[in-house]
Amino acid sequence: MDFNVKKLASDAGLFFTRAVQFTEEKLGQAEKTELDAHFENLLARADSTKNWTEKIFRQTEVLLQPNPIDNTGARIEEFLYEKLDRKIPSRATNGELLGQYMLEAANEFGPGTPYGSTLVKVGESQRRLGGAEREFMQSTAINFLTPLRNFLEGDWRTISKERRLLENLRLDLDVCKARLKKAKTAEAKAACEGDAIPDFQETRSRNYVLSASASAIAPLVCRSAGCVFVKRLWSEEVDKADHELRVAQTEFDRQAELTRLLLEGISSTHVNHLRCLHEFVEAQATYYAQCHQYMQDLQKQLGSANGEVFPTAFVNTNPTPVPGGSSPSSAATLPVQPSPSPLDTGALSIEEVQPPATGTRKAKVLYDYDAADTSELSLLADELITVYTVPGMDPDWLVGERGNQKGKVPVTYLELLS
C-alpha cells in the first residue's frame, strides 16, 4: 500500500487552515468573500427546490401506500429487486384482494342465492377498482416519482458536491487574502523599523514550514547584512502570497462558474417536473373517472336487484289486507299481477300521481336544475321540497312537490332530510 506521509500531512494542514478560517469568520475575526446577489438567489432557489421536491416525493409515496408499516415486507422486496436490477413482480392491490375474497365467498354461499349473486357483482367491481388503482400507481411511479427521484439522487447530489468544493475554495481564497494582508503589513513595518526579523509562520500557509537551516541562518544573516536583506525577504514573502492569491482566485472563479451553470439548470428541472405533474394529474383524473364509472354501473346493477328484492325506503311497504279475512299464507298463494307504474301509463300524467299516505320526506336542493320537459320540476338551490317514490320508477329520480307544482327531480341534486 502506497502511504504518502507528505500528502497526508499536506491535507491535514489544509484542513486545519480551512477550519481556522471558518471559525474566525463565525467569530467575526476574519473577512469572508461574499458571493453576488444573483448567485445567492440561485442557491436559495436550489435549496427550496430540493426541500419541496423531497416533501412532495415522500408524500406521494404515502398517497400510493398509505400504510407503510403494513407494506414493510413489500418495500424490502422491491428494494432487493431494484438492487439486483430485476423486474419487480406485479402485486395485487387491496381492492383486488377484497374482490377475490368476495368471489370466493359467493362460490361458497352459492352464486344463485341473492347474497351470493350480490357478492359476485360487488366482487367484480372491487376487482376492477383494484385494477384501476394498480394502473394508477404504476403510471404515477414511472411518470412522476421516477423523475423526482432522479433529481434528488442525481442532479442534486452533483450540485451539493460542487457547492462543497466551492466553499472549500472560498475558504482557501480568504486564507490567501489574509496571508497577503499580513505580509504587506509586516513588510511595511520592517521598512519603518529596519531591523525586524520576519515571522514567516504568520504569513505562510500553516502547513508550510521553513527548513531548519533557513530558520537558523535567517537571524544571523539579518544581523550581518542589515535591513536590506530583511526587506528583500519580506518582498519575496509578499510576492509568494500574491501568487498564491491569484492561483486561489482563479480556482475559485472557475468553480463558481461551474456551480452557477448547475444552479441555473434548476429552471429546466422545474420545466421537467411541470410536465411530470401534468401527467400525474391526468393519471389521477383517469383513475377517479374509472372508479366513478365502475361504482355507477354497480349501483345500477344493485338498484335493479333491490327494486325486486328490497323495496325502497320511501314506498309504503304495509301489506294490503286481503278481502274476506283470508290469512296471509293463503293470500301469498294467489297470483298477483304487477300493476303498471303511474309514470309508465299513458293515460296518467305526472300531475295525476298522488303522494302515498306515508313515505314522503323533505329534501334540500343542492344545485339549480332546469326541467328538460313538462314531466320534470325545475329546482333552485337551497330550497326545500317534498319528495317520494312511485313503484316502478327509475331509482335515480323522485317525484317532487313544491306548493301546487309537481314533477320528477333527479336524486343527485337533493339532500334528503329526516
C-alpha positions in Angstrom: 0.0 0.0 0.0 1.5 3.4 -1.0 1.1 5.5 2.1 2.2 9.1 1.2 3.1 10.8 4.5 3.7 14.1 2.9 0.4 14.2 1.1 -1.4 13.2 4.3 0.4 16.0 6.2 -0.4 18.5 3.5 -4.1 17.5 3.5 -4.2 17.7 7.3 -2.6 21.2 7.2 -5.1 22.3 4.5 -8.0 21.1 6.6 -6.6 22.8 9.6 -6.3 26.2 7.9 -9.8 25.9 6.5 -11.1 25.1 9.9 -9.3 28.1 11.5 -10.6 30.4 8.7 -14.2 29.1 9.1 -14.0 29.6 12.9 -12.6 33.1 12.7 -15.4 34.0 10.2 -18.0 32.8 12.6 -16.4 34.8 15.4 -16.2 37.9 13.3 -12.4 37.9 13.4 -11.8 37.3 9.7 -13.1 38.7 6.4 -15.3 36.5 4.2 -15.6 36.7 0.4 -19.3 37.3 -0.3 -21.0 35.9 -3.4 -23.0 38.2 -5.7 -26.7 38.6 -5.1 -27.7 36.6 -8.2 -25.6 33.7 -7.1 -27.1 33.8 -3.6 -30.6 33.8 -5.2 -29.7 30.7 -7.3 -28.5 28.9 -4.1 -31.7 29.8 -2.3 -33.8 28.6 -5.2 -31.9 25.4 -5.5 -32.3 24.7 -1.7 -36.0 25.4 -1.9 -36.5 23.2 -5.0 -34.7 20.3 -3.2 -36.7 20.6 0.0 -40.1 20.8 -1.6 -39.3 18.1 -4.2 -38.3 15.8 -1.3 -41.5 16.6 0.6 -43.7 16.0 -2.5 -41.9 12.8 -3.3 -42.3 11.4 0.2 -46.0 12.4 0.5 -46.8 10.9 -3.0 -45.3 7.6 -1.8 -47.6 7.8 1.3 -50.6 8.5 -1.1 -49.8 5.4 -3.1 -49.1 3.3 0.0 -51.0 4.9 2.9 -49.9 2.2 5.4 -46.1 1.8 5.1 -45.9 -0.4 8.2 -48.2 -3.0 6.6 -46.1 -2.9 3.4 -42.7 -3.2 5.1 -42.2 -6.6 3.6 -43.2 -5.4 0.1 -40.9 -2.4 0.4 -38.0 -4.7 1.3 -38.8 -7.0 -1.6 -38.9 -4.0 -4.0 -35.6 -2.7 -2.7 -33.9 -6.1 -3.3 -35.3 -6.4 -6.8 -34.0 -2.8 -7.6 -30.6 -3.6 -6.3 -30.5 -6.8 -8.3 -31.7 -5.0 -11.5 -34.7 -7.3 -11.8 -38.3 -6.5 -12.6 -40.5 -6.1 -9.6 -43.3 -8.7 -9.8 -46.9 -7.4 -10.1 -48.7 -7.4 -6.7 -52.4 -7.5 -6.2 -53.9 -4.4 -4.7 -56.2 -4.3 -1.6 -59.2 -3.8 -3.8 -58.3 -6.8 -6.0 -57.8 -9.0 -2.8 -61.2 -7.8 -1.5 -62.9 -8.7 -4.8 -61.2 -12.1 -4.8 -62.5 -12.8 -1.3 -66.0 -11.8 -2.2 -66.0 -14.0 -5.3 -64.7 -17.0 -3.3 -67.4 -16.3 -0.6 -70.1 -16.2 -3.4 -69.0 -19.6 -4.6 -69.2 -20.9 -1.1 -72.7 -19.5 -0.4 -74.0 -20.2 -3.8 -73.9 -17.7 -6.7 -77.6 -18.4 -7.3 -78.7 -17.0 -3.9 -79.5 -13.3 -3.5 -76.5 -12.8 -1.2 -74.2 -14.8 -3.4 -75.2 -13.0 -6.6 -74.7 -9.7 -5.0 -71.3 -10.8 -3.7 -70.4 -11.7 -7.3 -71.4 -8.2 -8.6 -69.7 -6.3 -5.8 -66.6 -8.6 -6.0 -66.2 -8.0 -9.8 -66.5 -4.2 -9.2 -63.9 -4.3 -6.5 -61.5 -6.2 -8.7 -62.0 -3.6 -11.4 -61.4 -0.9 -8.9 -58.2 -2.6 -7.7 -57.0 -3.0 -11.3 -57.6 0.7 -11.9 -55.7 1.5 -8.7 -52.7 -0.6 -9.8 -52.6 1.1 -13.2 -52.6 4.5 -11.5 -49.8 3.5 -9.1 -47.7 2.2 -11.9 -48.3 5.3 -14.1 -47.5 7.6 -11.2 -44.3 5.7 -10.2 -43.0 5.9 -13.8 -44.1 9.3 -14.9 -44.0 11.3 -11.6 -41.9 9.6 -8.9 -39.1 8.5 -11.1 -38.1 12.0 -12.4 -38.3 13.4 -8.8 -36.1 10.6 -7.5 -33.6 11.1 -10.3 -33.3 14.8 -9.4 -32.8 14.1 -5.7 -30.4 11.2 -6.2 -28.6 12.6 -9.4 -28.6 16.3 -10.1 -28.9 17.4 -6.5 -26.0 15.3 -5.4 -23.9 16.8 -8.1 -24.9 20.3 -7.1 -24.2 19.5 -3.4 -20.7 18.2 -4.3 -19.8 21.2 -6.4 -21.1 23.6 -3.7 -19.0 21.9 -1.0 -15.9 22.2 -3.3 -16.8 25.9 -3.9 -17.0 26.6 -0.2 -13.6 24.9 0.4 -12.0 27.0 -2.4 -13.6 30.1 -0.9 -12.0 29.4 2.4 -8.6 28.9 0.7 -9.1 32.2 -1.1 -9.8 34.0 2.1 -6.8 32.4 3.8 -4.6 33.7 0.9 -6.1 37.1 1.3 -5.4 37.2 5.0 -1.9 35.9 4.4 -1.1 38.6 1.8 -2.5 41.3 4.1 -0.3 40.2 7.0 2.7 40.0 4.7 2.2 43.5 3.4 1.7 44.8 6.9 4.9 43.1 8.1 6.8 44.5 5.1 5.7 48.0 5.8 6.6 47.6 9.5 10.1 46.2 8.5 10.6 49.2 6.2 9.9 51.5 9.1 11.9 49.7 11.9 14.7 48.4 9.6 15.9 45.5 11.8 12.8 43.4 12.2 13.2 39.6 11.7 10.3 38.2 9.6 7.9 35.8 11.3 7.1 33.5 8.3 4.7 31.5 10.4 2.2 34.4 10.3 2.4 34.8 6.5 3.0 31.4 5.1 0.4 28.6 4.9 0.1 26.8 8.2 1.1 23.6 6.5 4.3 25.2 5.2 7.4 25.2 7.4 10.9 26.6 6.6 13.8 24.2 6.5 15.9 24.0 9.7 18.9 25.6 8.0 16.9 28.6 6.7 15.3 29.2 10.1 18.6 29.1 11.8 20.6 31.3 9.5 18.0 34.0 8.9 18.7 35.9 12.2 22.4 35.8 11.6 22.2 37.0 8.0 19.8 39.8 9.1 22.2 40.9 11.7 25.2 40.9 9.3 23.6 42.3 6.2 21.3 44.7 7.8 17.8 45.8 6.9 18.4 45.4 3.1 18.2 41.6 3.3 15.2 41.8 5.7 13.3 43.9 3.2 14.2 41.5 0.4 12.8 38.6 2.5 9.6 40.4 3.1 9.3 41.4 -0.5 9.7 37.7 -1.6 7.1 36.7 1.0 4.7 39.3 -0.4 5.3 38.0 -3.9 4.6 34.4 -2.9 1.5 35.3 -1.1 0.3 37.4 -4.0 1.0 34.5 -6.4 -0.9 32.1 -4.1 -3.8 34.5 -4.0 -4.0 34.8 -7.8 -4.0 31.0 -8.1 -6.7 30.6 -5.4 -8.8 33.3 -7.1 -8.6 31.6 -10.5 -9.6 28.3 -9.0 -12.5 29.9 -7.1 -13.7 31.8 -10.1 -13.6 28.6 -12.2 -15.5 26.6 -9.6 -18.0 29.4 -9.1 -18.8 29.5 -12.8 -19.3 25.7 -12.9 -21.6 25.8 -9.8 -23.5 28.7 -11.3 -24.2 26.7 -14.5 -25.5 23.8 -12.4 -27.7 26.1 -10.4 -29.2 27.7 -13.5 -30.2 24.3 -14.6 -32.8 24.3 -11.9 -35.0 26.1 -14.4 -35.0 23.2 -16.8 -35.7 20.9 -13.8 -38.8 22.9 -13.0 -40.0 22.6 -16.6 -39.5 18.8 -16.5 -41.3 18.5 -13.1 -44.1 20.6 -14.5 -44.6 18.1 -17.4 -44.5 15.2 -14.9 -47.1 17.0 -12.7 -49.5 17.3 -15.7 -49.0 13.6 -16.4 -49.7 12.8 -12.7 -53.0 14.8 -12.8 -54.1 13.1 -16.0 -53.4 9.7 -14.5 -55.3 10.6 -11.3 -58.2 12.0 -13.2 -58.4 8.9 -15.3 -58.3 6.7 -12.2 -61.1 8.6 -10.4 -63.2 8.6 -13.6 -62.9 4.9 -13.9 -63.7 4.4 -10.3 -66.8 6.6 -10.6 -68.0 4.7 -13.7 -67.5 1.3 -12.1 -69.4 2.4 -9.0 -72.2 3.9 -11.1 -72.5 0.6 -13.0 -72.6 -1.3 -9.7 -75.3 1.0 -8.3 -77.4 0.4 -11.3 -77.0 -3.4 -11.0 -77.8 -3.4 -7.3 -80.6 -0.8 -7.8 -82.5 -3.1 -10.2 -82.0 -6.0 -7.8 -83.1 -4.1 -4.8 -86.2 -3.0 -6.6 -87.2 -6.6 -6.8 -86.0 -7.9 -3.5 -85.9 -5.0 -1.1 -88.5 -2.2 -1.5 -87.2 1.3 -1.3 -87.5 3.1 2.0 -89.8 5.8 0.6 -92.6 3.5 -0.6 -95.4 2.4 1.8 -94.5 -1.2 2.4 -97.5 -2.0 4.6 -99.3 -5.1 3.2 -102.8 -4.6 1.8 -105.4 -6.5 3.8 -106.9 -9.4 1.9 -110.7 -9.2 1.5 -112.7 -11.8 3.3 -110.3 -12.1 6.1 -108.1 -14.6 4.4 -104.8 -15.4 6.0 -101.5 -14.0 4.7 -100.4 -17.5 3.8 -103.4 -18.1 1.6 -103.1 -14.6 0.1 -99.5 -15.3 -0.7 -100.6 -18.2 -3.0 -102.8 -16.0 -5.1 -101.3 -14.9 -8.4 -100.6 -11.2 -8.2 -100.2 -9.3 -11.5 -97.7 -6.4 -11.2 -99.6 -3.1 -11.5 -98.1 -0.7 -14.1 -96.3 2.3 -12.9 -98.3 5.5 -12.9 -95.5 7.2 -14.8 -95.5 4.4 -17.4 -99.2 4.6 -18.1 -100.1 6.8 -21.0 -103.5 7.8 -19.6 -102.0 9.0 -16.3 -99.7 12.1 -16.3 -97.3 13.2 -13.6 -99.8 15.7 -12.3 -102.2 12.9 -11.6 -99.8 10.9 -9.4 -100.9 11.1 -5.8 -98.4 11.0 -2.9 -98.5 7.9 -0.7 -100.2 8.1 2.7 -96.8 7.6 4.3 -93.2 7.7 3.0 -92.9 11.3 2.0 -89.8 13.2 3.0 -88.3 16.7 2.9 -85.3 17.3 0.8 -82.9 20.3 0.3 -81.9 21.2 -3.2 -78.2 21.3 -3.7 -77.9 22.8 -7.1 -80.1 24.7 -9.6 -81.8 22.4 -12.1 -83.8 23.3 -15.2 -86.6 20.9 -16.2 -86.0 19.2 -19.5 -89.7 18.7 -20.2 -93.1 19.2 -18.6 -92.8 16.0 -16.5 -89.9 17.4 -14.6 -89.7 20.0 -11.9 -87.3 22.9 -12.0 -85.3 23.4 -8.9 -83.5 26.3 -7.1 -80.5 25.7 -4.8 -81.2 25.7 -1.1 -85.0 25.4 -1.4 -87.0 22.7 0.5 -89.4 20.4 -1.4 -91.3 17.2 -0.6 -90.2 14.1 -2.3 -91.5 10.5 -2.6 -91.1 7.5 -4.9 -93.5 5.6 -7.1 -93.3 1.9 -7.6 -91.5 1.1 -10.9 -89.9 4.5 -11.1 -86.3 4.9 -12.1 -84.3 4.8 -8.8 -82.3 7.9 -10.0 -85.4 10.0 -9.9 -88.0 11.0 -7.3 -91.4 12.8 -7.5 -91.1 16.3 -6.0 -93.7 18.7 -4.9 -93.5 22.4 -4.2 -96.8 24.0 -3.4 -99.1 23.1 -6.3 -96.2 22.2 -8.6 -95.2 18.6 -9.1 -92.7 16.8 -11.3 -89.7 14.4 -11.5 -86.5 15.5 -9.9 -83.0 13.9 -10.0 -81.8 12.3 -6.8 -78.2 13.7 -7.2 -79.5 17.2 -6.9 -81.1 16.6 -3.5 -80.0 16.2 0.1 -82.7 14.1 1.9 -83.6 15.3 5.3 -85.0 13.3 8.2 
